Amino acid sequence: MKSGIAIIGVIVIAVAVFFIVPMAAGGSANVCQALEKHNVSQTAQNITGTNSGPVHDVINSVGQSFATGDGEAAKQAQDHPDTPSAVSCAAAYWKTL
């Protein structure tokens, strides 16, 4: 009985980490917004070749201000129509790391 409860506890923690870590890392309201913010940061870094400096900061700040998660949720819904957007966004977030 105790091992069953332990297994359920591990599963609950794994699911929580799957969804909460991206939101906490991005300071986001939902996991699709976290993915979108992460993508903006990566794009700013790719454009400037660095993760700091005035050009990077401007690109990143502007992109972050428009990152609502709606675009990424729609993209994930189109790419994975049988999977809830939150699950697809979380999986895509972890794939980008």
C-alpha positions, 0 to 999 in steps of 0.5 A: 500500500505504501509503495502505491502511494509513493508511486502516485506521489512521484507521478504528481510531482513529475506532472507538477514539475512538467508544468510549473517549472516552465511557468516559474522560469518564464514568470508566466501565467501559463505554459504556452506563454512560458514557451513563447517567452522562451522562444523570444529570448532564444530569437533575440540571442540568435539575432545578436549572437549574445544574451546581453547588450543593448540590442539584445535587451531591446529585441528581447524586451519588445518581444517579451511584451507581446508574448501572451501565449495565444500564438503558441497555443494556436500553433500547438493546437494546429500541430497537435490537434488531439493534444491539449495545448498546455500539454503540447506547449509544455512538451515543446518547452522541454524539447527546446532546452 
